[in-house]
Amino acid sequence: MEYIKIKKKKIFVNNNDLYLNQMDINRISDIKNLQKYSNLQGLYLEMNNITTIEKLNHLVNLRKLHLESNLLQEINGLDALINLEELELGGNQISKIEHLDHQKKLKELLLNNNKIRKVENLENLENLQTLDLSSNQITNIEGLEKLKSLKHLNLSNNQIRKIDNLANLPNLETLNITNNPLSDSIHLKNVRILS
């Protein structure tokens, strides 16, 4: 087992996963000696004070990136992470979905508890199976119908009125649409609906 020293604390790398939760790290660039961990597959940075995603380009083998409960305002710095399968960005201050064009292998995207108003820029995520957009400020869900691999969708606690375009999702298994001011009744075959 290896470790990295950060601000006089030893951080352990275990099975190609690095956990840096609740470390009061101000920026990802403050993480030293991470360059030699190019085989890292999981990076967990929940509950810190991270404001930007940067200096991760050398982590090309990264499959899981968790940055929940930080101070992120935008999604960027992920272009080189082409093997990313799981991206968790819930509990930040993100207002726009963007810069995910290169994440073709992404299967799980969590953007809950942010400030997102519009569903956009997801059309290239052809392998996406789980999407959590709960507790945002979304009113319109146009564009989600392009996510043909989507199985699990959480849209709870938004301002959505219509969901008729979700009938075009052939693999959808579960839909959470609770706490939305829906104007239509919900009729989706073979989908477990929480409303």
C-alpha positions in Angstrom: 0.0 0.0 0.0 1.4 3.4 -0.9 0.6 6.8 0.5 0.7 10.5 -0.5 1.5 13.2 2.0 -0.8 16.2 1.9 -0.6 19.0 4.5 1.2 16.7 7.0 -1.4 14.0 6.6 -0.8 10.6 5.1 -3.3 9.6 2.5 -3.4 5.9 1.4 -3.7 4.6 -2.1 -5.5 1.3 -2.0 -6.2 -0.9 -5.1 -5.7 1.9 -7.5 -8.3 4.1 -5.6 -7.4 7.3 -3.8 -9.7 8.7 -1.1 -9.3 12.3 -0.1 -12.6 13.0 1.6 -13.1 15.9 4.0 -9.5 17.1 3.7 -10.1 20.8 3.3 -8.1 20.9 0.1 -8.5 24.3 -1.5 -7.7 23.2 -5.1 -6.9 20.0 -6.9 -3.6 21.6 -7.9 -2.5 21.4 -4.3 -2.4 17.6 -4.5 1.3 16.9 -4.9 2.9 13.7 -6.2 -0.2 12.5 -8.0 1.6 12.4 -11.4 3.1 9.0 -10.6 -0.3 7.5 -10.1 -1.2 7.3 -13.8 -2.8 3.9 -13.2 -5.2 5.4 -10.7 -8.8 4.1 -11.4 -10.7 5.9 -8.6 -10.3 9.4 -7.2 -12.6 10.4 -4.3 -12.5 14.0 -3.3 -15.9 14.5 -1.6 -16.6 17.3 0.9 -13.6 19.5 0.3 -13.3 23.1 -0.8 -12.4 22.4 -4.4 -13.4 25.2 -6.8 -12.0 23.9 -10.1 -11.2 20.6 -11.8 -7.7 20.8 -13.2 -4.4 19.0 -13.5 -6.0 15.5 -14.0 -4.9 15.0 -17.6 -2.3 12.4 -16.7 -5.0 10.2 -15.0 -6.1 8.6 -18.3 -7.0 5.3 -16.6 -9.4 7.0 -14.2 -12.8 5.3 -14.2 -14.4 6.9 -11.1 -14.2 10.5 -10.1 -16.2 11.7 -7.1 -16.3 15.4 -6.4 -19.5 15.7 -4.4 -20.1 18.5 -1.9 -17.3 20.9 -3.1 -17.5 24.5 -4.5 -17.4 23.7 -8.2 -19.3 26.1 -10.4 -18.6 24.5 -13.8 -17.7 21.2 -15.4 -14.3 21.4 -17.1 -10.8 19.8 -17.2 -12.1 16.3 -18.0 -11.2 16.0 -21.7 -8.3 13.6 -21.2 -10.3 11.3 -18.9 -11.7 9.2 -21.8 -12.1 6.1 -19.7 -14.3 7.7 -17.1 -17.4 5.6 -16.3 -18.7 7.2 -13.1 -18.7 11.0 -12.4 -20.3 12.3 -9.3 -20.6 16.1 -9.0 -23.7 16.4 -6.7 -23.8 19.1 -4.1 -21.9 21.8 -5.9 -22.8 25.1 -7.5 -22.9 24.0 -11.1 -25.3 25.9 -13.3 -24.7 24.4 -16.7 -24.0 20.9 -18.1 -21.0 21.2 -20.4 -17.6 19.8 -21.5 -18.6 16.1 -21.3 -18.1 15.4 -25.1 -15.1 13.1 -24.5 -16.8 10.9 -21.8 -18.2 8.4 -24.3 -17.7 5.5 -21.7 -19.6 7.4 -19.0 -22.3 5.1 -17.4 -23.2 7.1 -14.3 -23.6 10.9 -14.0 -24.7 12.5 -10.7 -25.5 16.2 -10.9 -28.0 16.4 -8.1 -28.2 19.4 -5.7 -26.7 22.0 -8.1 -28.1 25.0 -9.8 -28.8 23.5 -13.2 -31.8 25.1 -15.1 -31.5 23.4 -18.5 -30.8 19.8 -19.7 -28.2 20.2 -22.4 -25.0 18.8 -23.9 -25.7 15.2 -23.0 -26.3 13.8 -26.5 -22.8 12.3 -26.8 -23.2 10.2 -23.7 -24.4 7.1 -25.6 -23.5 4.7 -22.8 -25.1 6.6 -19.9 -27.3 4.3 -17.8 -27.8 6.4 -14.6 -28.5 10.1 -14.5 -29.4 12.0 -11.4 -30.5 15.6 -11.9 -32.6 15.8 -8.7 -32.8 19.0 -6.6 -31.9 21.5 -9.4 -34.0 24.2 -11.0 -34.9 22.3 -14.2 -38.1 23.2 -16.0 -37.7 21.5 -19.4 -36.2 18.1 -20.1 -35.8 18.2 -23.9 -32.8 16.4 -25.0 -33.1 13.4 -22.6 -34.8 11.4 -25.3 -31.4 11.0 -27.1 -30.0 9.0 -24.2 -31.1 5.5 -25.5 -29.0 3.5 -23.0 -30.5 5.3 -20.0 -32.0 2.9 -17.4 -32.3 5.0 -14.2 -33.4 8.7 -14.2 -33.9 10.9 -11.1 -35.6 14.2 -11.8 -37.2 14.7 -8.4 -37.4 18.2 -6.8 -37.3 20.3 -9.9 -39.9 22.5 -11.7 -40.7 20.0 -14.6 -44.2 20.2 -16.0 -44.0 17.8 -19.0 -42.2 14.5 -19.5 -43.8 13.2 -22.6 -40.4 12.9 -24.4 -39.3 10.2 -22.0 -41.5 7.7 -23.8 -38.7 7.5 -26.4 -36.2 5.9 -23.9 -36.4 2.2 -24.7 -34.2 1.0 -21.8 -35.7 3.2 -19.0 -36.4 1.1 -15.9 -36.9 3.6 -13.1 -38.0 7.2 -13.1 -38.2 9.4 -10.0 -40.3 12.5 -10.8 -41.5 13.3 -7.2 -42.0 16.9 -6.2 -42.5 18.4 -9.7 -45.5 20.4 -10.8 -46.4 17.9 -13.6 -49.3 19.0 -15.9 -49.6 15.6 -17.6 -50.4 12.2 -16.3 -47.5 9.7 -16.6 -47.8 6.7 -18.9 -44.6 4.8 -19.6 -44.6 1.1 -20.3 -42.4 -1.2 -18.2 -41.0 1.7 -16.1 -41.1 1.9 -12.4 -42.3 5.5 -11.7 -41.9 7.3 -8.4 -44.2 10.3 -8.5 
